[in-house]
């Protein structure tokens, strides 16, 4: 399909998706912080590392930008201060890198990057909910394909997303975002699960991750949000 034809198709954003994008922008506005409890397992041909972490994550207009590592457990033992500091630096670098932010198909800033269609086979729909399939011709790690579910009030409840290009050495997998109410009239991220596999030649491995989010708060500035981080 030519990019010109794609642009013509993508320009027609279904009205429910446009409404959902407007609501998502309102939910994500400004500076928001939340407690993220993360459990992950990273496997290589020679080792398995199980990690549990508690982080205070600060997002700006829906994009995570800063993080404070409150606690870290590696393979069942409390991490040393050096290990916690390394994890803190890696988290900060990851969130600060704008190129690692996903371009979700219901983000008003990126609607033109996607094409939409119904996903009638999506399981678990409640009465009045709608499911949409999406894809994009932009072959990078930030765009992808999959499905998302809108509630009867046009709020995004669930996203299943696989990137169009995997970061090396991953070659398969994706993530699922679950959103829900965190205050009256405010929906935000409640959980993120991810599973990726890949490798180099015959050497394969994988990552499984589950992140649960709570204690969402709005702040006047990033500095105020960081200062409000819970005690370790």
C-alpha positions in Angstrom: 0.0 0.0 0.0 1.4 3.4 -0.9 2.0 6.0 1.8 -0.4 8.4 0.1 -3.2 5.8 0.2 -2.3 5.0 3.8 -2.5 8.7 4.8 -5.9 8.9 3.2 -7.2 5.9 5.2 -5.5 6.9 8.5 -6.9 10.4 8.3 -10.4 8.9 8.9 -10.2 8.3 12.7 -13.4 6.7 14.0 -15.4 9.0 16.2 -15.2 6.8 19.3 -11.4 6.7 18.9 -11.3 10.5 18.6 -13.4 10.8 21.7 -11.2 8.4 23.6 -8.1 10.3 22.6 -9.6 13.5 24.0 -10.4 11.9 27.3 -7.0 10.3 27.5 -5.4 13.7 27.0 -7.5 15.1 29.9 -6.6 12.2 32.1 -2.8 12.4 31.3 -2.5 16.2 31.6 0.2 17.8 33.6 2.5 16.1 36.2 1.3 12.8 37.6 3.2 10.5 40.0 2.4 6.9 41.1 3.9 4.0 42.9 5.0 1.2 40.6 5.6 -2.2 42.0 7.5 -4.3 39.4 8.3 -7.9 39.2 10.4 -9.3 36.4 12.3 -12.4 35.3 15.1 -12.2 32.8 16.4 -15.4 31.3 19.6 -16.1 29.3 21.1 -19.4 28.3 23.3 -19.4 31.4 21.3 -17.5 34.1 17.9 -16.4 35.4 17.5 -13.1 37.3 14.4 -12.4 39.3 13.9 -8.8 40.3 11.3 -7.0 42.5 11.4 -3.2 42.6 9.3 -0.4 44.1 9.6 2.9 42.2 8.0 6.3 42.4 7.4 7.2 38.7 6.7 10.8 37.5 5.1 11.4 34.2 4.5 14.6 32.2 1.4 14.7 29.9 1.2 10.9 30.0 4.9 10.2 29.3 7.0 8.7 32.2 10.0 11.0 32.6 11.6 10.4 36.1 11.8 7.6 38.6 12.9 7.0 42.2 13.9 3.5 43.1 12.6 3.0 46.6 13.5 -0.7 47.1 15.1 -3.5 45.1 15.3 -7.3 45.6 17.5 -9.4 43.4 16.9 -13.2 43.4 15.3 -13.1 46.8 17.9 -10.9 48.6 17.9 -7.1 49.3 20.1 -5.3 46.8 23.3 -3.6 47.9 23.4 0.2 47.8 25.6 0.0 44.7 23.1 -2.3 42.9 20.2 0.0 43.9 22.1 3.0 42.6 22.8 1.2 39.3 19.1 0.4 39.0 18.2 4.0 39.8 20.5 5.3 37.1 19.2 2.8 34.5 15.6 3.7 35.3 16.3 7.4 35.1 18.1 7.1 31.8 15.3 4.9 30.4 12.5 7.3 31.3 14.5 10.4 30.3 15.0 9.0 26.8 12.0 10.3 24.8 12.8 7.8 22.0 11.7 5.0 24.3 8.2 6.4 24.8 5.5 4.4 23.0 3.2 6.1 20.5 -0.1 4.6 21.6 -3.0 4.5 19.0 -5.3 6.5 21.2 -2.8 9.4 21.9 -4.2 12.5 20.2 -0.7 13.5 19.2 -0.3 10.3 17.0 -3.7 9.4 15.6 -2.5 10.2 12.1 0.1 7.5 12.4 -2.4 4.7 12.6 -5.2 3.0 10.7 -8.2 1.6 12.7 -10.8 -1.1 12.2 -13.2 -3.1 14.4 -12.0 -6.0 16.4 -15.2 -8.0 17.0 -13.3 -11.1 18.2 -11.8 -9.3 21.2 -12.7 -11.5 24.3 -14.2 -10.2 27.5 -16.1 -7.2 26.3 -18.7 -5.8 28.7 -22.0 -4.5 27.4 -21.5 -1.3 25.5 -17.8 -1.7 25.1 -16.0 -1.5 21.7 -12.8 -3.0 20.5 -10.6 -1.6 17.8 -7.7 -3.1 15.9 -4.8 -0.8 14.8 -1.6 -0.9 12.8 0.9 1.6 11.4 3.3 1.7 8.4 6.0 3.3 10.5 8.5 0.6 11.2 10.1 1.6 14.5 10.0 0.6 18.1 7.6 3.4 19.1 4.7 2.4 16.7 3.0 -0.9 16.6 -0.1 -3.0 16.0 -2.7 -4.7 18.2 -6.0 -4.0 19.8 -7.6 -1.7 22.4 -10.9 -1.7 24.2 -13.1 1.4 24.9 -15.7 1.4 27.7 -19.3 2.5 26.9 -18.1 6.0 28.0 -15.2 5.9 25.4 -12.4 5.5 28.0 -9.5 3.3 27.1 -9.6 0.2 29.4 -7.1 -2.1 27.8 -4.3 -2.0 25.2 -2.5 -5.0 23.6 0.5 -3.6 21.7 3.3 -5.3 19.7 6.0 -3.0 18.3 6.6 -2.8 14.6 10.3 -3.2 15.3 11.8 -5.0 18.3 14.8 -3.7 20.2 17.7 -6.0 19.9 18.0 -8.8 20.8 14.2 -9.3 21.2 12.4 -10.7 18.2 8.9 -11.4 19.4 6.5 -10.4 22.1 4.5 -7.3 23.3 2.8 -5.7 26.2 -0.6 -5.2 27.7 -1.7 -2.0 29.5 -4.7 -2.0 31.8 -6.3 1.3 32.8 -9.0 2.1 35.3 -10.4 4.8 37.6 -7.9 6.2 40.2 -10.1 9.1 41.4 -13.5 10.5 40.5 -13.4 11.3 36.8 -9.8 10.3 36.4 -8.5 7.1 34.7 -4.9 6.1 34.6 -2.5 3.1 34.3 -3.2 0.3 36.7 -1.0 -2.5 35.4 1.5 -3.3 32.6 2.5 -6.8 31.6 5.2 -7.5 29.0 6.7 -10.7 27.6 9.6 -10.7 25.0 11.8 -13.4 23.6 14.8 -13.3 21.4 18.5 -14.0 21.2 21.5 -14.2 19.0 21.8 -17.4 16.9 21.1 -20.4 19.0 21.4 -18.4 22.2 17.9 -17.5 23.3 16.4 -15.8 26.3 13.4 -13.7 27.4 11.9 -11.2 29.7 8.6 -11.4 31.6 7.5 -8.4 33.5 4.5 -7.3 35.6 4.1 -3.7 36.9 1.2 -2.7 39.2 0.5 1.0 39.7 -1.2 2.8 42.7 -1.3 6.0 44.7 -1.7 8.2 41.7 -1.4 12.0 42.5 -1.2 15.2 40.5 1.5 17.8 41.2 2.3 21.3 40.2 5.8 20.4 39.0 8.2 17.5 38.5 10.2 18.8 41.5 7.2 18.7 43.8 6.3 15.1 42.6 9.9 13.9 43.2 9.9 15.5 46.7 6.7 13.6 47.5 8.2 10.2 46.9 7.4 7.7 49.7 10.0 6.7 52.1 11.9 3.5 51.1 
